[in-house]
Structure formats: structure tokens, C-alpha cells
Amino acid sequence: MTVYDTVITAKHVCDPSIDFFGPATIGIKEGRIEYFDAEPTPTVEAKNNVHYETEIVCPGFIDLHVHVYEWVTNFGVAPDKAGIYSGATTIVDQGSSGPWTVGGFHEFIKKQATTDVRCFVSANLAGALMGGMEGTTLHGPQMTRVEEIVKAYERYPHMICGIKSHGESGGLSHWDTEVLEQAIEAGERCGIPLYVHTGELFPVDDANRPPLESVVQKALDVLRPGDVVAHVYSNMPDGVVGQAKTVPPWVKAAFERGIKFDIGYGINFSYRIARLMLEQGFPPSTISSDIHGDFNAYHDLSLLDYSLAGAFNRLLALGLPMAEAVKCLTYSPARILKSEGEIGTLSVGSVADITVLESHSLDHELSDAEGESITLSDAWIPSQVFKDGTSHQTDRICFLT
Ligand SMILES: [Zn+2]
């Protein structure tokens, strides 16, 4: 009889990859899930038994948008802080490194972390550096080379899962969609998706400022099915919904074409926009945090912005069902990373990455970028993760920011 390293029995297991929500037993051996049964089965033997009565046991959460290139970018946080200590077993850095700086990211960030660290490499050569706001210097076509992106991907195919680019007023005013098109050419050659920031970011050339509603439309026009658009519920005037009162037709068409829309919780998240899109049938494809330190200071992490649990609980408060929200953090991002057999699932043979959610009664006001508050009486906080079968307590500080 097999003796497992750890056997988890739980009353509430949620695995959207197999449409499962109910009691189950999970057996872990040598860092992999080797047993899954939809009944708590006391006959399974283990060196270590864990039981959860009220918690929800999920596949390990995948945060598709973090910033963890500490010290190279001024706003990067420590990878395990954004990862296992926040309840995510896999994190994806969005564009902090570029083809010329991704080697350091591999050696000094990925290799040092317990969390599974991946990245979308920036389309521009250097990555985000000091906040990346020197848009016209750092992010223009003169700093973008398809060949270098392909070379970086060939060096780190297991870490680089996509390419980060931008579809916002500043870039479009200077170089239209030229950088985006180069990123797509590189994406085609590597067989990987793009992750596209929306909402004004770089300095705008006012003489060439594109009409607000044309910005996302232009970006969507060049994107392919499987590419990901960020900050879907942001209130930026040049964002996905922008100033429209209904979901714009080009956004509907993009959803239908298979373009993915990520929360990228971040700075401009708006309940108003979220409600508008949810009510019209446009739930997010994925939920991510955009966790980072202070953009405007040098390595000031005293104000940690945007936790994954904060994003997740806001979506629950807006009415997204638990199983759908968990899918946005597990199976759906795993598919974007082309790792759906390995992570984001509890199926037998997958990596033993698990996130445990604990219910907390609290009267907590959750605000958004427009100053609107929702009072949350119950929050689901990641209390523990298993990474490759090893248990870690999370760090609950700042969890609902
Ligand atoms: Zn970001």
C-alpha cells in the first residue's frame, strides 16, 4: 500500500479544472498529487494527515501580474512576498525585465524563490527599470528588437511565458502600434501570447493624442486570440470601457475572438466599471494583483499596494461566484501559461501546489479607485499554501489592500 507524504482531507475542495466542488481526499507524494478521491477516505496511509473542516482547498493560486524584480526596478517586491506568503504558488512578473535584463531576473529572482516564478518579458530591451516612465526613451521602437526577444525566449523557455507590451495613449501618440506589432511578430515566432497594459501611462505627445475611444480599439485590432488585455475594470478614460456607458462593440468582438481580459487589479480598479461589465456578461478571464511597491520612490515597500486577496474578495463582493473566481486564479491562468496539466489543478500527476482559503468575519470597508466602498462581512483569506507538497503559512498583513 502506498504511504503518502501528506494526505489532506477537506469538506470543501474547489477545483474548477475538473468542475469539482465538494468533500475530497488528496494524497501528496514527492511533491506531486498522486491521489484524488471525491470522498474522504480514511484507509489511505500518510506520514502526515491534515484535515480542513471550514476552509476551502483550491489548486495553488497563480497571480498573472506581479512586479518582483527587486532593486532593478524601484517598485519590485520580494518574490515570495508576492508569492507563497500572499497565497500564490505561481507568480508571473509582467515586463520588469527585458531581453537584456532577463538573465539577472532568472539568477537573482527566480532561482532564489520558493514560489514558481515566471515572466512575460518586456518587448523593450531593458524592461521597466525605474518605474519605466521614461516611456519615449525606454519603450519606443528604437529600444525594441524582435530578434533579441526570440533569443531571450530560447534561453529561458520554461520561465518566459509571454511578452509584455502596452496599448495606451502615450505610446500610440509617439509610435502608433509599431512596438505592439513587433511584440506580436516575436510572439508569433516563439508561440507565446502578449500581455497588454491599458490606461494612459507614458508621456503623451499632445499634438498626436489619439481619440480616447480609439486607443484600446487600435490595440485590439492587432491582437490575436489568446493574447491578454490588462486592467479590464479600470476607470482610465482611454481604458477598455473608457467613458462608454455600455461595453464597446470592439471589446465584445474581442471577447468573442478569444482575447483574454485580466483584472490586473492595480491602481485604477473601479466598482462602477466592474458592475457595468459583469451585468452585461463580461466576467474577467483571470484575476491578478499587480502587486508592487511605491512607483514614485526608490524601493519603498512600506506601502504595499494591491494584494491578490484584495482583488479576489472585491470580485466576490461584486457577485462573482466562488468557483468562477477560483477558476480565474487557477485553471484559466494555467492555460495562458500553457501549464494546465502541471499547475492550477488538483488532478493526479500535477504539481502539489495548493492554496487554502479561510473565512474571516470582519466588517471591512473595501474601497476602489473612485473612492467607492463596499463593506465586506466575510473575507476569504489564503491562510496556507502547499508548494511542491511543502506547507507554508501565509503572511496575512495587508491582505485586503
Ligand atoms: Zn503592472
Residues whose N, C-alpha, C, O or C-beta is under 5 A from the ligand:
A	BS01	ZN	D290
